């Protein structure tokens, strides 16, 4: 998980811009009039979300009691890929260093090709296009999260706009040797984390999004990348094999302690059996 900066857009202006881009439907001649009326009718709900977001208590919000027609009209406003939402993603990129958010901030593995509704739009259609409720996400994490937003009155999933990762390590990785090849076995543990409520939130998120299973499945690419790095560094430095591994370990100490790549590479370089695996590849020049 990686915290990112939220979009810097006025919710009411964004809401109105989405409606202004709508056109009348031949099969529903009153559609445009109805959605235009939403500008005033939904204005207070947009303010309620923004206020709750500022106070970091969006779980306190309650769904609006509306009829099925209004719900359908609100849901119809969200079309991923439409220009207002492309503009929102561009704004997000600008807020986060001016470059594209290349990895899903929830898992850090897949491409964020969707927007997750943190408060699910099926429960809260009034927030279906609130900019602060739309979070870049990959289809895998979006599907797992589904409508999970609270558990017993507490936030169910880590909100990458509001929540901050702890400085202490909670993600760990053990190395297994299967058929003479290293394999990752990730796990989380909160014994180092001072904020136990935050760790409980992280633990719920890992469970809901099935992140451990995803990390284990995606670990082969990390192993391949480390092999390439070892090969590259072995050509540039006149070091013994163990000195090379220790040098790389020192480099990884400067990386975020809960970065999945860093955690697995550190585990590999600290493991005697995986070191022997890399030594054999170096000696045979198969690395």
N, C-alpha and C positions, 0 to 999 in steps of 0.2 A: 504494500500500500504506500502511496505517496501523496502527501498533501499538496494541493495546488491552489492558486489564487482563483477566486470566483469571478465571473464576468462583471464588468463595470457598465451595466446598462440600467436605465431607469425602467422598472417593471411596467409602469402604466404606459409609457411611451412604446415599449416593446410590444405589449399586449395590443395596443391600438394599431401599431404597424402591421401586425399579423392580420388583424381584421381588415385593415385598409387594402390589403393585398387580395382579399377574397372577392369572388365574383358571384353573381346570381346563378342559381342552378335551374336548368330548364325543368327538371322534375320536381323542384321545390321552390316555387316562386316567392315564398316569404322568408327564405333562408337568410338572405342578405340583411333584411330588416331586423331579423331576430338577433343575428350576431352583432350588428351595430349597437343594439340595445344593451349588449353585454358590457360595452365600454363603461357605462355608468353603473350597471347592476353588479358588476364584479370588482369595482374599484376598491371597495373597502376590504375585500378578501385579499387582494394583492398587498395592501398596506399591512394587514394582519400577518401575512407570511413574512414580509420584510422585517417587521418589528420582532417577531419570534426568532427570525434568523439572527438579527443583531444581538438578541439576548441569549442566543444558543439554546433555545428550548422549543424547537419546532415540533417536538413530540406532544406539546401541550395543545396543538391545534386540533379542532374537531371538524369532521366533514360537514359540509353545508347540506341542509335538507332541501333538495331541489327535485323537480319532476324529471321524467326521463327525457323529455324534449330538450330542456336546458342542458342536461348532462350530455346528450348526444351533440348538441351544438358546441359546447365547450371542448369536448374531445375532438371534434372535427377541426379545431384550430391547429392542432399539432400534426404537422406533416414533416417528418425528418427529410431533409434534402431541399425543402422549400427555401427561398432566398432569405427570409428572416432568420432561419436557423443556421444557414451557412454563415450569415453575418455574426450570429452569436458565437459560433465556433471560431471565427476569425478574431473576434473580440477576446475570447478566451486565450487564443494563441498570443495575442498582443500583451495580455496581462501576465503571461507566463514566459517572459523572456523574448517574445517576438518570434518564436519558432513553433512549429507544429508539435502538438502533444502526440508523440509517436506511439506511446504505449498506454494501455488502459491503466489509469491511476489506481485502480482497485487491485489488479493482479500483477501488473508490470510485465505481462507476457504477451498478450494479444493486442491487436490494433483496435483503438476505440472508434468503431464505426457506427455507434449508436449513441443516443442520449438516454441516460437512466432518469426516471422521475423518482427522486428520493422519496417524496411522499407519493405513492402510486396514483397515477391519474385515474384509475378505475375507482378508487376510494375518494380521491380529492380532484375531481375534474376541474374545479375552480383554479387549481394550480398547475394545470396541464402545460401551460406555456410561461409560467413564472421563471425568469432566467436563473434565479438562485435555486430552483428546484430541478434544473436540468444539468446533469453531470455527464461528461464524456465517459463512455463505458464500452467495453467489448460485448458482443452478443452473448458470450459464455457467462460473464458475470451478471449481465442484465437478466438473463434467463434464470439463473440461480437465485438472484435477489428477489425477483418477481414482486410480490406485494409486501415483502417483509419490511416493516418500518418501525415497529415497536414490539418489545417483549416485556410484558408485565409493567408497562408504563415507562420502560427505558428504551433508549435508542437501540435498534436491532443491529444496524450496520454502521461502520465507520463512515463518516461524512467527510470526503476529501477536501471540501471547502471549509469546514468548521473544526474538524478534529486534527490534532497534531500527533505524529508518531512520538513515542517516548525516546529519550536519548539513550536509554538502556537497551541492551539486546534482549529480544524475546524470540527471534527466529534462529533456529539451530539446525545443523545437518550432520547426520552420521553417514559414514561411508561404508557401503557393503561391496564386497568383491564377488561378482557373479560371472562365472565362466572367464575368470582372470581379467575382468573389466570392471572398473569402479562404477558404482551405482549410488544415487543419492537417496537418502531417507530423511526428509525434512520433518521437523517437529517444532512446536512452539512451547515455551515455558516462561512463566512470569516471575520466577524467583528473583530476578534482578530488577524488575520494574517497580518503581516506588509507588506510582499511581495505580492502585489495584483496580479501581473502577475503569480506568482507561484500558488496562489489560483485559478486563472482563469484556469490554466492547470489542477489542481486537479478537479475542477468542470466539465471540459470537460471530463476528464477520468471517473469520477463517472457516467456521463451520458452515455458515449459510452459503458462502461462495465456493466451498470445496477447494480452498486454495492449496492445502497440503497435497491433495491428489494431483492438482494441476502442476504444482512445482515439481513433483517427482517425475511426472510424464515429460515435462519440458526440460529436464536437467541434461539430456544428452547434448543439446546445443551448447551448454555451458562447458561441458567436458571437451567438446571439439574446439571451442574458443580458447580454452586454457592450453590445449595441446599446441595450437598455432602460436600462442604467446610464448610458450617454452621454446619452441623451435626458433622463433624470431630472436629471442633474447640469447639463446645459446650460440647464435652466430655472431652476436654483437659484443658479448662479454667473454673474457677468458677466465671463467669461473669453473670450479668443480660443480658437479651436478647438485650436490647438497647446498653449496653456496648459492647456486642459481635459485633453488627452491626457497631458500631463506630470504634472498633478495626480493623475490616476488611476494613472499609473505609480508615483508615490511611495507611493500607498496599497497597491499590490500588493507593494512591497518588504517590507512588514510581514507578508506571508503566508508560509506554509511554502514553501520553495524547490522542493520536489518535488510540490507539489499540482498536479494536471493542469490544473485551471481557471486557477490562477495562472500556470502556465507558458505556456499558450496566450494568455491575455489580455496578458501581458507581451510576448510575441512579436508579437501584433497591434499593440500600441501603439508598438512599436519599429520597425515596418515601414512604410516610406514609402508603399508601394502600398496597404496596408490603411488607413493614415491617410487617404489620398485617398478610399478607399471610404467611410469614415465621414463625411468632409467633404462629399462629394456628397450623402449621405443627410441630413445636417444642413441643407445649403443648400436641398435640395428638400423638406425636412420630411417625408421618407419614413422616417426612422429610428424 
